[in-house]
């Protein structure tokens, strides 16, 4: 009987093995954990008729509010007190856009943090957080999954309002870039305030306490910042020459507070739709966050930038509005401020601020939820006599 030939083993000497990337496996495990937590939360939130009934009522509220605003603005032009009827259509479009944008901002400012305020504390109250942590799902996946699953419903309400918001294009006065700016601020605000609510939920053990802390935080961001800005501006004022004086403590208005307020950011977006500088959104933003860019001129009026070289209040400026000396070299005073509001100054910085704060809030939430691998302050070890 002949024996079966034995196959020679595959020679792999000299060929390096292909080790599996630990970073890739960790990333895949975290992504699968986020998906698992998100699906679990969404099934509980979107099951039944309640979610769709709320969306229907929400759109009905927005539609009725937009109709009332359009009717009031059209009525003001019909009676002859609103100015020329040639601008009525653009005014109606701008009014509907402002009304819907501010109403959606109010909805996001209170719905996003209140939705995440009980995400972690409810798990603690039900005594299921320890079971959730012992699963292969990482703490990062738990936190991000909770955040995304709760904000998906907020994003659904924002997306449902887009067809209604597109109605402003029929009237005019608002461009697609203005609508895009407004929705960018809405999404950044939802992520930032949702992360803040998740941090409050991770910080305390009771949902009632987490909700209370979240509400007070939102009120401080929305109402408190405006109060401080108004107080600071009122305490500053102008001197006898019309130049702006610093506020309390000898410093100017804290502009960083305006970056935390989503309503000020939306007012800056609405300022981009205005064609004149008056008592509208541009005037409100300039009153809250005043600026003195360029050369400070005496008097209240700021001259416009000339088309060519000219002399304004004893200062020689070139065609670009830059102050120059007699040899044409730019001075340190900077460019001459042209008449008109400074647009698109608040909302980009507000979006960046909320995204940075959301990253900080989520990092702290992960540390508070994780039972291990927390940051601890290590005390320096004292040298003893036995140390060599």
C-alpha positions in Angstrom: 0.0 0.0 0.0 1.4 3.3 -1.1 1.2 6.2 1.3 -0.3 9.5 0.2 2.3 12.1 -0.6 2.7 14.6 2.1 2.4 18.1 0.9 5.3 20.3 1.7 4.4 23.2 4.0 4.2 26.6 2.4 7.5 28.4 2.9 7.0 31.9 4.2 10.4 32.5 5.5 11.7 35.9 4.6 8.2 37.2 3.9 7.0 39.7 6.6 3.6 38.9 8.1 0.8 41.4 7.7 -0.1 42.4 11.2 -3.6 43.7 11.7 -3.6 47.4 12.4 -4.7 48.0 16.0 -5.9 51.5 15.2 -8.0 50.2 12.3 -9.6 47.6 14.5 -10.3 50.1 17.3 -11.9 52.5 14.8 -14.1 49.7 13.3 -15.1 48.6 16.8 -15.9 52.2 17.8 -17.9 52.8 14.7 -19.9 49.6 15.1 -20.6 50.5 18.7 -21.9 54.0 17.8 -24.1 52.4 15.2 -25.4 49.8 17.7 -26.2 52.5 20.3 -27.7 54.8 17.7 -30.0 52.0 16.4 -31.1 51.1 19.9 -32.0 54.7 20.8 -33.7 55.5 17.5 -35.9 52.5 17.7 -37.2 53.7 21.0 -37.7 57.3 19.9 -39.2 56.8 16.4 -41.4 53.9 17.3 -45.1 54.8 17.2 -47.0 57.8 15.9 -45.8 60.3 18.4 -42.6 61.3 16.5 -44.4 61.9 13.2 -47.3 63.7 14.9 -44.8 66.1 16.5 -43.1 66.7 13.1 -46.5 67.5 11.5 -47.5 69.9 14.3 -44.1 71.5 14.1 -44.4 72.2 10.4 -47.9 73.5 10.9 -46.6 75.9 13.5 -43.9 77.1 11.2 -46.3 77.5 8.3 -48.9 79.4 10.3 -46.2 81.7 11.7 -44.8 82.4 8.2 -48.3 83.2 6.9 -48.9 85.7 9.7 -45.6 87.4 9.1 -46.2 87.6 5.4 -49.7 89.0 5.9 -48.5 91.7 8.4 -45.7 92.9 6.1 -47.9 92.9 3.0 -50.6 94.8 5.0 -48.0 97.5 6.0 -47.2 98.1 2.3 -50.8 98.1 1.3 -51.7 100.9 3.8 -48.8 103.1 2.4 -46.8 103.3 5.7 -44.2 100.7 4.6 -42.7 102.7 1.7 -42.7 101.9 -2.0 -44.6 98.8 -3.0 -41.7 97.9 -5.4 -39.8 96.6 -2.4 -42.8 94.8 -0.8 -41.9 91.4 -2.3 -38.3 91.5 -1.1 -39.4 92.7 2.4 -41.9 89.8 2.7 -39.2 87.3 1.8 -36.7 88.8 4.3 -39.4 88.9 7.0 -40.4 85.2 6.5 -36.7 84.2 6.5 -36.0 86.1 9.7 -39.1 84.7 11.4 -38.5 81.1 10.5 -34.8 81.3 11.2 -35.3 82.7 14.7 -38.1 80.3 15.5 -36.0 77.3 14.5 -33.1 78.7 16.5 -35.3 78.9 19.6 -36.4 75.3 19.0 -32.9 74.1 18.6 -31.6 76.0 21.6 -34.0 74.3 24.0 -34.8 71.0 22.3 -31.2 69.8 21.6 -29.8 70.1 25.2 -33.1 68.9 26.8 -33.0 65.8 24.6 -29.5 64.8 25.8 -29.9 65.9 29.4 -31.1 62.4 30.4 -29.1 60.3 28.1 -26.6 59.1 30.7 -28.5 59.8 33.9 -31.4 57.7 32.8 -29.0 54.8 32.4 -27.8 55.3 35.9 -31.3 55.5 37.3 -32.3 52.3 35.6 -29.0 50.7 36.8 -28.2 49.7 33.2 -25.1 51.9 32.7 -22.8 49.3 34.4 -24.2 46.6 32.1 -23.6 48.8 29.1 -20.0 49.6 30.1 -19.2 45.9 30.5 -20.2 45.2 26.9 -17.5 45.3 24.1 -18.8 48.7 23.2 -16.3 51.4 24.1 -17.1 54.4 26.2 -16.4 56.7 23.2 -19.0 54.8 21.2 -21.5 55.0 24.1 -21.2 58.8 24.4 -21.2 59.5 20.6 -24.0 57.0 20.0 -26.1 58.7 22.7 -25.4 62.1 21.2 -26.1 61.2 17.6 -29.2 59.2 18.3 -30.7 62.1 20.3 -29.7 64.8 17.8 -31.0 62.8 14.8 -34.6 63.8 15.8 -33.5 67.5 16.0 -31.8 67.2 12.6 -35.0 65.7 11.3 -37.0 68.8 12.4 -34.4 71.0 10.8 -34.5 69.1 7.5 -38.3 69.1 7.5 -38.3 72.9 7.5 -36.2 73.2 4.4 -39.1 73.0 1.9 -40.9 75.6 3.9 -37.9 77.8 4.1 -37.5 77.6 0.3 -40.7 79.6 0.0 -38.6 82.8 0.6 -37.0 82.4 -2.9 -40.4 83.0 -4.4 -40.5 86.5 -2.9 -36.8 87.3 -3.2 -34.6 89.4 -1.0 -32.8 86.3 0.3 -30.1 84.3 -1.5 -29.3 80.6 -1.2 -26.1 81.4 0.5 -28.0 83.2 3.3 -30.2 80.1 3.9 -27.1 77.9 3.9 -25.4 80.2 6.5 -28.5 80.0 8.7 -28.6 76.2 8.7 -24.9 75.9 9.4 -25.4 77.9 12.5 -28.4 75.7 13.4 -26.4 72.5 13.1 -23.4 73.8 15.0 -25.7 75.1 17.8 -27.5 71.7 18.0 -24.2 69.9 18.3 -22.7 72.3 20.8 -25.7 72.5 23.1 -26.4 68.8 22.7 -22.9 68.1 23.9 -23.4 70.4 26.8 -26.6 68.6 27.8 -24.8 65.2 27.6 -22.0 66.6 29.8 -24.6 67.6 32.4 -26.2 64.2 32.2 -22.8 62.6 32.8 -21.9 64.9 35.7 -24.9 64.2 37.9 -26.8 61.0 38.7 -30.4 62.3 38.6 -32.2 63.3 35.4 -34.0 66.1 37.2 -30.8 67.7 38.3 -29.2 67.3 34.9 -32.2 68.9 33.2 -32.2 71.9 35.7 -28.4 72.5 35.1 -28.9 72.3 31.4 -31.8 74.8 31.4 -29.9 77.3 33.5 -26.9 76.9 31.2 -29.0 77.6 28.1 -30.6 80.6 29.7 -27.2 81.9 30.6 -26.0 81.5 27.0 -29.1 83.0 25.3 -30.3 85.7 27.7 -27.3 86.2 30.0 -24.8 87.0 27.2 -27.1 89.6 25.6 -27.7 91.3 29.0 -23.9 91.5 29.6 -23.3 92.8 26.1 -26.0 95.5 26.4 -24.7 96.5 29.9 -21.1 96.7 28.7 -22.0 98.8 25.7 -24.2 101.1 27.7 -21.4 101.7 30.3 -19.0 102.5 27.5 -20.8 105.0 25.3 -19.0 107.8 23.4 -16.8 110.7 24.3 -17.3 114.4 23.3 -15.6 113.8 19.9 -17.8 110.9 19.1 -15.2 108.2 19.6 -16.2 105.1 21.5 -15.0 104.7 25.1 -14.1 101.4 26.8 -16.6 99.8 29.1 -16.2 98.6 32.7 -12.7 97.6 33.8 -11.3 99.8 31.0 -11.8 97.1 28.3 -14.0 97.0 25.3 -17.2 94.9 24.9 -16.3 91.2 25.3 -17.0 90.1 21.8 -16.5 86.4 22.7 -19.8 86.4 24.5 -21.5 87.0 21.2 -20.0 83.9 19.8 -21.8 81.8 22.4 -25.2 83.3 21.6 -26.9 81.6 18.6 -29.4 84.4 18.2 -26.7 87.0 17.8 -25.0 84.7 15.2 -28.4 84.4 13.3 -28.8 88.2 13.5 -25.4 88.5 11.8 -26.7 86.1 9.1 -29.8 88.2 8.7 -27.6 91.3 8.4 -26.3 89.9 5.2 -29.8 90.2 3.6 -30.2 93.9 4.4 -29.3 96.5 1.8 -29.0 99.5 4.1 -27.6 100.2 7.5 -30.2 101.4 9.9 -32.1 100.1 12.9 -32.5 96.5 11.5 -30.4 93.4 12.2 -27.2 95.2 11.3 -27.9 98.0 13.7 -28.7 95.5 16.5 -25.4 93.5 15.9 -23.4 96.8 15.8 -25.0 97.9 19.0 -24.2 94.7 20.8 -20.7 94.2 19.5 -19.4 97.6 18.4 -16.2 97.8 16.4 -13.8 100.7 15.6 -11.8 99.4 12.7 -9.4 101.6 10.8 -8.6 105.2 11.5 -10.8 106.8 14.2 -12.3 110.0 12.9 -13.8 112.8 15.0 -17.5 113.2 14.9 -20.2 110.5 14.4 -20.1 110.2 10.7 -17.5 107.9 9.1 -16.6 108.9 5.5 -16.7 106.4 2.7 -13.6 105.1 1.0 -12.8 107.3 -2.0 -12.3 105.9 -5.5 -8.8 107.4 -5.8 -6.2 109.2 -3.6 -7.8 111.8 -1.4 -7.4 113.6 1.9 -10.0 112.8 4.6 -9.9 114.7 7.9 -6.2 115.4 7.3 -5.3 111.8 6.5 -4.1 110.9 3.0 -5.7 107.6 1.7 -5.2 105.8 -1.5 -7.7 104.1 -3.8 -8.0 101.1 -1.5 -8.8 103.2 1.6 -5.4 102.6 3.2 -3.8 105.6 5.0 -0.5 106.5 3.5 2.2 109.1 4.1 3.5 111.7 1.6 5.7 109.0 -0.1 2.8 106.5 -0.5 3.9 104.2 2.3 1.1 102.7 4.4 0.7 104.0 7.9 0.2 102.0 11.0 -3.3 103.4 11.5 -4.7 100.7 9.1 -7.4 100.9 6.5 -10.0 103.6 6.7 -13.4 102.2 7.7 -16.0 102.5 5.0 -19.5 103.5 5.9 -21.7 100.5 6.5 -21.9 97.5 8.9 -19.3 94.8 9.2 -21.1 91.7 7.8 -20.3 88.0 8.3 -18.2 88.7 11.4 -20.0 86.9 14.1 -21.5 83.7 12.7 -18.3 82.0 11.4 -16.6 82.5 14.8 -19.8 81.3 16.5 -19.7 78.1 14.5 -16.1 77.5 15.3 -16.6 78.2 18.9 -19.5 75.7 19.3 -17.6 73.0 17.5 -14.6 73.4 19.7 -16.7 73.5 22.8 -18.6 70.3 21.7 -15.2 68.5 21.4 -14.3 69.6 24.9 -17.7 68.6 26.3 -17.6 65.2 24.7 -14.1 64.5 25.9 -15.2 65.3 29.5 -18.3 63.2 29.1 -16.2 60.2 28.0 -14.0 60.6 31.1 -17.0 60.8 33.4 -18.7 57.8 32.0 -15.7 55.6 31.7 -15.1 53.5 34.9 -11.4 53.2 34.1 -8.7 55.1 32.3 -9.7 58.4 33.8 -7.4 61.3 34.0 -5.9 61.6 37.4 -3.5 64.1 38.8 -0.4 62.2 39.8 1.5 63.6 42.8 5.3 63.7 42.5 6.9 60.9 44.4 9.1 62.0 47.2 12.6 60.7 47.3 13.2 58.4 50.3 16.4 57.3 52.0 16.2 53.8 50.5 16.3 55.1 46.9 19.7 54.7 45.4 
